[in-house]
Every structure is written in structure tokens, then in C-alpha cells.
Amino acid sequence: MAKQQGLYAKSGLLSPDENKIIEQMYYPKREVLACSVAQLFHAQPNLRVWSKQQTGVIVLIKDHNQRSYFIQFVNIDTHTATYSEEMYLELEYKTPYPYFHTFAGEKCMVGFNFCDEEEARLFHTAVEGVIIRNKKRKDKIDQVNRPPPSKPAPAPAPAP
């Protein structure tokens, strides 16, 4: 079961040392909003044949330097992010199964096969929260940048 503690979500499937590795990878400029063990799959959009890429730790992070959110896959043994996808505004994050989530990535369809359904649910909730925040922020910016309404045309003079 995933745990939320401070700015760093933790996975109940990882040992305390492994959770600490994740925290240290991202501290202090990024927050880990969700964390779980999963498999990463790719599929070409028109083929729909999923191909397993790797198994590792999936994290949803808020990057304060880049002022954006990212979904990253981490190799816990090498302490490196092996896959990263920025959460774009039009992102449609789908959950065809409670344990399998998908979205259109930059180059192909992306799928996550989670090891734990509860952590998958928490990850989905965190991603949806980011999507809602991003849409609200975009709407606010659009509203500020919207030109003022034009003045109505004067009414025609009555005919004599």
C-alpha cells in the first residue's frame, strides 16, 4: 500500500531503503506525488500490440525547476530515470483495467501494468489531480488573455 509522507509519496512494495533512493533522486527540487512498482509497455497507435519495455518504479513528479509535471520510470538498481514523459495539457489518462493504465505518449501509446491495484488507484487519482490543475491553470490564463468584448454597433437611426 502506498503511503503519502511530506513531499514524497512512497510505495508499500518497496523496502524503506528503496523508497529512500527514490526520495534522494528527486530531493529537493522535485516532489514525488505518487510512486509504485509497475511494468512499462509501448504500442504503436494503430497496432494496439503491447510490448513490455521494462519493470521498475513509476513516479509522478512535480518539477519545480521546469514548472511542470512528469511521469518517470526509475531503475532502482542504477538510480536513474529510464523513461520520462511530460504531462501535456490534452493528456487523456485511461484505466481500461484497475491495474493497467494508458495514454498517448510523444512517440507511441504508453501502458503501465501496476503490481498493486490500490497503488494503481492512488497513482490514477494523483494523475487526474494534475490534469485538473493544469486545465484550471490554462483556463485562468486564457481568461486573462481574452480580448475585451467589442462595443456593440450603434442602433440604426429610425426612418423618418
Residue frames as a rotation matrix with the C-alpha (Angstrom) as fourth column:
MET 1
0.585 0.811 0.000 0.00
0.811 -0.585 0.000 0.00
0.000 0.000 -1.000 0.00
ALA 2
-0.160 -0.628 0.762 1.33
0.579 -0.685 -0.443 3.43
0.800 0.370 0.473 -0.95
LYS 3
0.245 0.154 -0.957 2.00
0.919 -0.351 0.179 5.98
-0.308 -0.924 -0.227 1.74
GLN 4
0.446 -0.104 0.889 1.99
0.367 -0.885 -0.287 9.76
0.816 0.454 -0.356 1.49
GLN 5
0.492 -0.359 -0.793 4.58
0.813 -0.137 0.566 11.39
-0.311 -0.923 0.224 3.70
GLY 6
-0.103 -0.511 -0.853 5.59
0.139 -0.857 0.496 15.02
-0.985 -0.067 0.159 3.32
LEU 7
0.206 0.108 -0.972 6.50
-0.815 -0.532 -0.232 15.81
-0.542 0.840 -0.022 -0.26
TYR 8
-0.591 -0.568 -0.573 7.43
-0.787 0.561 0.256 12.26
0.176 0.602 -0.778 -1.16
ALA 9
0.610 0.791 0.055 4.93
-0.792 0.608 0.051 9.50
0.007 -0.075 0.997 -1.81
LYS 10
-0.552 -0.772 0.315 6.24
-0.782 0.610 0.126 6.04
-0.289 -0.177 -0.941 -1.02
SER 11
0.097 0.528 -0.844 5.39
-0.680 0.654 0.331 2.59
0.727 0.542 0.422 -2.30
GLY 12
0.435 0.158 0.886 4.47
-0.829 0.453 0.326 -0.17
-0.350 -0.877 0.329 0.13
LEU 13
0.997 -0.079 0.017 6.00
0.078 0.886 -0.457 -2.64
0.021 0.457 0.889 -2.33
LEU 14
0.304 -0.940 0.153 9.46
-0.039 -0.173 -0.984 -1.11
0.952 0.294 -0.090 -1.91
SER 15
0.140 -0.374 -0.917 11.75
0.952 0.306 0.020 -1.52
0.273 -0.875 0.399 1.07
PRO 16
0.805 0.102 -0.585 12.47
0.369 -0.858 0.358 1.56
-0.465 -0.504 -0.728 3.22
ASP 17
-0.203 -0.959 -0.200 15.92
0.244 -0.247 0.938 1.77
-0.948 0.142 0.284 1.59
GLU 18
-0.550 0.055 0.834 14.41
0.834 0.098 0.543 1.65
-0.052 0.994 -0.100 -1.92
ASN 19
0.604 0.789 0.115 11.87
0.783 -0.614 0.103 4.35
0.152 0.028 -0.988 -1.02
LYS 20
0.516 -0.507 -0.690 14.78
0.233 -0.693 0.682 6.44
-0.824 -0.513 -0.240 0.31
ILE 21
-0.559 -0.704 0.438 16.61
0.591 0.033 0.806 6.03
-0.582 0.709 0.398 -3.02
ILE 22
-0.022 0.646 0.763 13.57
0.937 -0.252 0.241 7.43
0.348 0.720 -0.600 -4.84
GLU 23
0.840 0.357 -0.409 13.33
0.508 -0.782 0.361 10.34
-0.191 -0.511 -0.838 -2.41
GLN 24
0.151 -0.883 -0.444 17.04
0.243 -0.402 0.883 11.16
-0.958 -0.241 0.154 -2.73
MET 25
-0.439 -0.274 0.856 16.86
0.870 0.106 0.481 11.06
-0.222 0.956 0.192 -6.53
TYR 26
0.081 0.645 0.760 14.30
0.781 -0.515 0.354 13.86
0.619 0.564 -0.546 -6.56
TYR 27
0.713 0.148 -0.685 15.09
0.631 -0.562 0.535 15.94
-0.306 -0.814 -0.494 -3.45
PRO 28
-0.566 0.567 -0.599 14.98
0.472 -0.372 -0.799 18.98
-0.676 -0.735 -0.057 -3.17
LYS 29
-0.828 0.126 -0.546 13.77
-0.411 -0.799 0.439 20.42
-0.381 0.588 0.714 -6.50
ARG 30
-0.485 0.677 -0.554 11.05
-0.481 0.322 0.815 17.87
0.731 0.662 0.169 -7.24
GLU 31
-0.316 0.499 0.807 8.17
-0.844 0.242 -0.480 16.31
-0.434 -0.832 0.344 -5.34
VAL 32
-0.948 0.118 -0.296 7.15
-0.032 0.889 0.457 12.68
0.317 0.443 -0.839 -5.74
LEU 33
-0.408 0.883 0.231 3.34
-0.912 -0.408 -0.050 12.82
0.050 -0.231 0.972 -5.85
ALA 34
0.762 0.593 0.262 2.81
-0.595 0.800 -0.080 9.09
-0.257 -0.095 0.962 -6.50
CYS 35
-0.339 -0.924 -0.180 5.07
-0.939 0.345 -0.003 6.05
0.064 0.168 -0.984 -6.56
SER 36
0.611 0.534 0.584 4.54
-0.563 0.812 -0.154 2.37
-0.556 -0.234 0.797 -7.38
VAL 37
-0.594 -0.717 0.364 6.11
-0.264 0.601 0.754 -0.74
-0.760 0.352 -0.547 -8.88
ALA 38
0.583 0.806 -0.100 4.96
-0.308 0.106 -0.946 -1.42
-0.752 0.582 0.310 -12.44
GLN 39
-0.256 -0.555 0.791 5.83
0.710 0.448 0.544 -2.65
-0.656 0.701 0.280 -15.90
LEU 40
-0.130 0.127 -0.983 6.17
-0.474 -0.879 -0.051 -0.18
-0.871 0.460 0.174 -18.78
PHE 41
-0.074 0.195 0.978 4.58
0.731 0.677 -0.079 -1.13
-0.678 0.709 -0.193 -22.10
HIS 42
-0.534 -0.033 -0.845 4.63
-0.471 -0.819 0.329 0.59
-0.703 0.573 0.421 -25.51
ALA 43
-0.051 0.509 0.859 2.33
0.720 0.615 -0.322 0.12
-0.692 0.602 -0.398 -28.51
GLN 44
-0.979 -0.161 0.123 2.18
0.198 -0.630 0.751 1.80
-0.044 0.760 0.649 -31.88
PRO 45
-0.630 0.767 -0.121 -1.11
-0.545 -0.548 -0.634 3.75
-0.552 -0.333 0.764 -32.05
ASN 46
0.098 0.742 -0.663 -2.64
-0.992 0.122 -0.011 1.79
0.073 0.660 0.748 -34.94
LEU 47
-0.437 -0.323 -0.839 -1.31
-0.380 0.912 -0.153 -1.65
0.815 0.252 -0.522 -33.99
ARG 48
0.383 0.604 0.699 -2.52
-0.865 -0.031 0.500 -1.97
0.324 -0.797 0.510 -30.37
VAL 49
0.650 -0.320 -0.689 0.03
0.353 0.930 -0.099 -4.71
0.673 -0.179 0.718 -29.73
TRP 50
0.855 -0.290 0.429 1.65
-0.515 -0.574 0.637 -4.05
0.061 -0.766 -0.640 -26.39
SER 51
0.419 -0.802 -0.426 5.34
0.329 0.572 -0.751 -4.74
0.846 0.175 0.504 -25.94
LYS 52
0.910 -0.100 -0.403 6.93
0.391 -0.117 0.913 -4.84
-0.139 -0.988 -0.068 -22.49
GLN 53
0.585 -0.707 0.397 9.81
-0.163 -0.582 -0.796 -2.38
0.794 0.401 -0.456 -22.18
GLN 54
-0.597 -0.802 -0.024 10.89
-0.075 0.086 -0.993 -2.71
0.799 -0.591 -0.111 -18.56
THR 55
0.526 0.633 -0.568 9.92
0.600 0.198 0.775 -3.29
0.603 -0.749 -0.275 -14.96
GLY 56
-0.642 -0.763 0.074 10.70
0.494 -0.486 -0.721 -0.69
0.586 -0.426 0.689 -12.34
VAL 57
-0.339 0.475 -0.812 9.31
0.767 -0.359 -0.531 2.10
-0.544 -0.803 -0.243 -10.22
ILE 58
-0.185 0.382 0.906 6.87
0.725 -0.569 0.388 4.54
0.663 0.729 -0.172 -11.75
VAL 59
-0.443 0.001 -0.897 6.74
0.741 -0.563 -0.366 8.02
-0.505 -0.827 0.248 -10.23
LEU 60
0.454 0.537 0.711 4.63
0.729 -0.682 0.049 11.09
0.511 0.497 -0.701 -10.81
ILE 61
-0.292 -0.668 -0.685 6.74
0.914 -0.406 0.006 14.14
-0.282 -0.624 0.729 -10.06
LYS 62
0.925 0.374 0.073 6.27
0.381 -0.908 -0.174 17.87
0.001 0.189 -0.982 -9.81
ASP 63
-0.058 -0.988 0.140 9.44
0.994 -0.071 -0.087 19.53
0.096 0.134 0.986 -11.10
HIS 64
0.580 0.301 -0.757 9.79
0.533 -0.843 0.074 22.99
-0.616 -0.446 -0.649 -9.58
ASN 65
-0.442 -0.812 -0.382 12.69
0.127 -0.478 0.869 23.98
-0.888 0.336 0.314 -11.89
GLN 66
-0.956 0.069 0.286 10.76
0.290 0.066 0.955 23.20
0.047 0.995 -0.083 -15.06
ARG 67
-0.634 0.771 -0.065 7.40
-0.575 -0.525 -0.627 24.19
-0.517 -0.361 0.776 -13.55
SER 68
-0.042 0.588 -0.808 5.81
-0.864 0.385 0.326 21.05
0.502 0.711 0.492 -14.91
TYR 69
0.316 0.233 0.920 4.74
-0.688 0.724 0.053 17.51
-0.653 -0.649 0.389 -14.06
PHE 70
-0.244 -0.483 -0.841 6.34
-0.892 0.452 0.000 14.32
0.380 0.750 -0.541 -15.35
ILE 71
0.878 0.299 0.374 5.68
-0.398 0.889 0.225 10.59
-0.265 -0.347 0.900 -15.27
GLN 72
0.040 -0.942 -0.334 9.00
-0.948 0.070 -0.309 8.79
0.314 0.329 -0.891 -14.99
PHE 73
0.937 0.085 -0.339 10.16
-0.021 0.982 0.189 5.21
0.349 -0.170 0.922 -14.82
VAL 74
0.357 -0.817 0.453 13.07
-0.932 -0.348 0.107 4.57
0.070 -0.460 -0.885 -12.48
ASN 75
0.399 -0.398 -0.826 15.62
0.099 0.914 -0.393 1.77
0.912 0.075 0.404 -12.43
ILE 76
0.950 0.072 0.305 16.11
-0.283 -0.219 0.934 1.33
0.134 -0.973 -0.188 -8.70
ASP 77
0.676 -0.736 0.029 19.42
0.678 0.637 0.367 -0.52
-0.288 -0.228 0.930 -9.17
THR 78
-0.208 -0.794 0.572 21.12
0.930 -0.342 -0.137 2.23
0.304 0.503 0.809 -11.20
HIS 79
-0.127 0.257 -0.958 19.26
0.658 -0.701 -0.276 5.14
-0.742 -0.665 -0.080 -9.53
THR 80
-0.942 -0.214 -0.259 18.33
-0.052 -0.668 0.742 6.56
-0.332 0.713 0.618 -12.93
ALA 81
0.162 0.972 -0.172 15.15
-0.324 -0.112 -0.939 7.62
-0.932 0.208 0.297 -14.67
THR 82
-0.691 -0.457 0.560 15.00
0.265 0.561 0.784 5.40
-0.672 0.690 -0.267 -17.75
TYR 83
-0.425 0.635 0.645 11.79
0.799 -0.073 0.597 6.87
0.426 0.769 -0.477 -19.22
SER 84
-0.641 0.232 -0.731 10.19
0.365 -0.746 -0.557 10.29
-0.675 -0.625 0.393 -18.86
GLU 85
-0.398 0.608 0.688 7.05
0.777 -0.176 0.605 11.85
0.488 0.775 -0.402 -20.27
GLU 86
-0.992 0.100 -0.072 5.91
-0.053 -0.873 -0.485 15.38
-0.111 -0.477 0.872 -19.54
MET 87
-0.319 0.947 0.044 2.22
0.806 0.296 -0.513 15.68
-0.499 -0.128 -0.857 -18.75
TYR 88
-0.963 -0.002 0.270 0.85
0.188 -0.722 0.665 17.78
0.194 0.692 0.696 -21.59
LEU 89
-0.733 0.678 0.057 -2.45
-0.602 -0.608 -0.518 19.70
-0.316 -0.414 0.854 -21.36
GLU 90
0.059 0.825 -0.562 -4.51
-0.963 0.195 0.184 17.41
0.262 0.530 0.806 -23.60
LEU 91
-0.859 -0.489 -0.153 -3.37
-0.430 0.851 -0.302 14.22
0.277 -0.194 -0.941 -21.83
GLU 92
0.356 0.935 0.000 -6.13
-0.841 0.320 0.437 11.62
0.408 -0.156 0.899 -21.62
TYR 93
-0.758 -0.609 0.233 -5.14
-0.638 0.616 -0.462 9.12
0.138 -0.499 -0.856 -18.94
LYS 94
0.240 0.894 -0.378 -7.25
-0.789 0.407 0.460 5.98
0.565 0.188 0.803 -19.23
THR 95
-0.598 -0.343 0.724 -7.73
-0.725 0.617 -0.307 2.97
-0.341 -0.708 -0.618 -16.97
PRO 96
-0.129 0.565 -0.815 -9.05
-0.746 0.487 0.455 0.09
0.654 0.667 0.358 -19.09
TYR 97
0.335 0.164 -0.928 -8.38
0.465 0.828 0.314 -2.18
0.820 -0.536 0.201 -16.08
PRO 98
0.996 0.076 0.043 -7.83
0.001 -0.502 0.865 -1.22
0.087 -0.862 -0.500 -12.44
TYR 99
0.501 -0.863 0.065 -4.20
0.270 0.227 0.936 -2.36
-0.822 -0.451 0.347 -12.73
PHE 100
-0.320 -0.589 0.742 -3.48
0.895 0.070 0.442 -1.22
-0.312 0.805 0.505 -16.34
HIS 101
0.456 0.403 -0.794 -3.36
0.224 -0.915 -0.336 2.47
-0.862 -0.025 -0.507 -17.31
THR 102
-0.101 -0.460 0.882 -2.72
0.976 0.127 0.178 4.01
-0.193 0.879 0.436 -20.73
PHE 103
0.562 0.294 -0.773 -2.19
0.053 -0.946 -0.321 7.32
-0.825 0.139 -0.548 -22.50
ALA 104
0.829 -0.289 0.479 -0.84
0.504 0.012 -0.864 8.61
0.244 0.957 0.156 -25.82
GLY 105
0.314 -0.818 -0.482 2.84
0.518 -0.277 0.809 9.38
-0.796 -0.504 0.337 -25.34
GLU 106
0.160 -0.341 -0.926 5.04
-0.534 -0.819 0.209 11.55
-0.830 0.461 -0.313 -27.50
LYS 107
-0.584 -0.535 -0.610 6.13
-0.799 0.249 0.547 8.68
-0.141 0.807 -0.573 -29.76
CYS 108
-0.658 0.361 -0.661 3.70
-0.022 0.868 0.496 5.84
0.753 0.341 -0.563 -29.06
MET 109
0.546 0.820 0.173 0.93
-0.360 0.043 0.932 4.58
0.757 -0.571 0.319 -26.80
VAL 110
-0.634 -0.739 0.228 2.16
-0.474 0.138 -0.870 4.04
0.611 -0.659 -0.438 -23.24
GLY 111
0.531 0.790 -0.307 0.82
-0.206 0.471 0.858 1.46
0.822 -0.392 0.413 -20.78
PHE 112
-0.519 -0.616 0.593 1.55
-0.757 0.008 -0.654 0.81
0.398 -0.788 -0.470 -17.12
ASN 113
0.314 0.525 -0.791 0.84
0.002 0.833 0.554 -2.61
0.949 -0.176 0.260 -15.62
PHE 114
-0.012 -0.278 0.961 0.83
-0.883 -0.447 -0.141 -2.00
0.469 -0.850 -0.240 -11.85
CYS 115
-0.713 -0.334 -0.616 1.75
-0.016 0.886 -0.463 -4.71
0.700 -0.320 -0.638 -9.35
ASP 116
-0.753 0.439 -0.490 -0.79
0.596 0.138 -0.791 -3.47
-0.280 -0.888 -0.365 -6.80
GLU 117
-0.162 0.788 0.594 -4.32
0.814 -0.234 0.532 -2.29
0.558 0.569 -0.604 -7.62
GLU 118
0.655 0.392 -0.646 -4.52
0.718 -0.590 0.369 0.06
-0.236 -0.706 -0.668 -4.63
GLU 119
-0.218 -0.797 -0.564 -1.29
0.348 -0.603 0.718 1.79
-0.912 -0.040 0.409 -5.66
ALA 120
-0.726 0.059 0.685 -2.62
0.681 -0.083 0.728 1.92
0.100 0.995 0.020 -9.22
ARG 121
0.353 0.932 0.080 -5.76
0.872 -0.359 0.332 3.65
0.338 -0.047 -0.940 -7.92
LEU 122
0.511 -0.235 -0.827 -3.69
0.499 -0.702 0.508 6.15
-0.700 -0.672 -0.242 -5.93
PHE 123
-0.641 -0.764 0.077 -1.47
0.458 -0.300 0.837 6.82
-0.616 0.572 0.542 -8.95
HIS 124
-0.387 0.600 0.700 -4.55
0.828 -0.108 0.550 7.41
0.406 0.793 -0.455 -11.13
THR 125
0.638 0.645 -0.422 -6.01
0.769 -0.560 0.308 9.79
-0.038 -0.521 -0.853 -8.54
ALA 126
0.079 -0.705 -0.704 -2.74
0.379 -0.632 0.676 11.78
-0.922 -0.320 0.217 -8.43
VAL 127
-0.802 -0.354 0.482 -2.53
0.555 -0.140 0.820 11.96
-0.222 0.925 0.309 -12.25
GLU 128
0.024 0.898 0.440 -6.17
0.885 -0.224 0.408 13.11
0.464 0.380 -0.800 -12.51
GLY 129
0.573 0.123 -0.811 -5.44
0.644 -0.679 0.352 15.78
-0.507 -0.724 -0.468 -9.87
VAL 130
-0.470 -0.816 -0.337 -2.59
0.307 -0.509 0.804 17.12
-0.827 0.275 0.490 -12.02
ILE 131
-0.659 0.287 0.695 -4.77
0.726 0.002 0.688 17.06
0.196 0.958 -0.210 -15.15
ILE 132
0.458 0.884 -0.095 -7.49
0.867 -0.420 0.269 19.06
0.198 -0.205 -0.958 -13.37
ARG 133
0.333 -0.415 -0.847 -4.93
0.441 -0.725 0.529 21.58
-0.833 -0.550 -0.059 -12.01
ASN 134
-0.728 -0.660 0.182 -3.38
0.433 -0.238 0.869 22.01
-0.531 0.712 0.459 -15.46
LYS 135
-0.319 0.696 0.644 -6.79
0.848 -0.094 0.522 22.61
0.423 0.712 -0.560 -17.08
LYS 136
0.654 0.552 -0.518 -7.78
0.739 -0.613 0.279 25.16
-0.163 -0.565 -0.809 -14.42
ARG 137
-0.064 -0.775 -0.629 -4.47
0.349 -0.608 0.713 26.97
-0.935 -0.174 0.309 -14.86
LYS 138
-0.811 -0.202 0.549 -4.91
0.574 -0.094 0.813 27.04
-0.113 0.975 0.192 -18.66
ASP 139
0.137 0.948 0.286 -8.50
0.914 -0.232 0.334 28.33
0.383 0.216 -0.898 -18.32
LYS 140
0.564 0.018 -0.825 -7.31
0.573 -0.728 0.376 31.09
-0.595 -0.685 -0.421 -15.99
ILE 141
-0.524 -0.819 -0.234 -4.55
0.294 -0.431 0.853 32.12
-0.799 0.379 0.467 -18.41
ASP 142
-0.616 0.370 0.696 -7.00
0.758 0.036 0.652 32.04
0.217 0.928 -0.302 -21.34
GLN 143
0.474 0.855 -0.212 -9.44
0.878 -0.440 0.189 34.22
0.069 -0.275 -0.959 -19.39
VAL 144
0.257 -0.464 -0.848 -6.73
0.352 -0.772 0.529 36.80
-0.900 -0.435 -0.035 -18.60
ASN 145
-0.738 -0.674 -0.046 -5.53
0.157 -0.237 0.959 36.86
-0.657 0.700 0.281 -22.22
ARG 146
-0.128 0.776 0.617 -9.02
0.976 0.210 -0.063 37.01
-0.179 0.594 -0.784 -23.73
PRO 147
-0.877 -0.164 0.450 -9.61
0.297 -0.924 0.241 40.31
0.377 0.345 0.860 -25.57
PRO 148
-0.711 0.666 -0.227 -12.32
-0.050 -0.369 -0.928 42.53
-0.702 -0.648 0.295 -24.10
PRO 149
-0.034 0.765 0.643 -15.72
0.855 0.356 -0.378 42.28
-0.518 0.537 -0.666 -25.74
SER 150
-0.831 -0.240 0.502 -16.17
0.510 -0.689 0.516 44.64
0.222 0.684 0.694 -28.63
LYS 151
-0.726 0.598 -0.339 -18.57
-0.241 -0.683 -0.690 47.56
-0.644 -0.419 0.640 -28.29
PRO 152
-0.087 0.758 0.646 -21.99
0.728 0.491 -0.479 46.86
-0.680 0.429 -0.594 -29.72
ALA 153
-0.766 -0.112 0.633 -22.71
0.593 -0.505 0.627 48.57
0.249 0.856 0.453 -33.03
PRO 154
-0.826 0.505 -0.251 -24.90
-0.278 -0.751 -0.599 51.65
-0.491 -0.425 0.760 -32.67
ALA 155
-0.170 0.867 0.469 -28.55
0.614 0.465 -0.637 51.08
-0.771 0.180 -0.611 -33.37
PRO 156
-0.677 -0.049 0.735 -29.65
0.692 -0.385 0.611 52.36
0.253 0.921 0.295 -36.78
ALA 157
-0.888 0.382 -0.255 -31.49
-0.248 -0.867 -0.433 55.67
-0.387 -0.321 0.865 -36.75
PRO 158
-0.164 0.904 0.394 -35.26
0.479 0.423 -0.769 55.34
-0.862 0.063 -0.503 -37.18
ALA 159
-0.689 -0.014 0.725 -36.53
0.714 -0.183 0.675 56.02
0.123 0.983 0.136 -40.67
PRO 160
-0.901 0.326 -0.288 -38.45
-0.190 -0.891 -0.413 59.35
-0.391 -0.318 0.864 -41.00
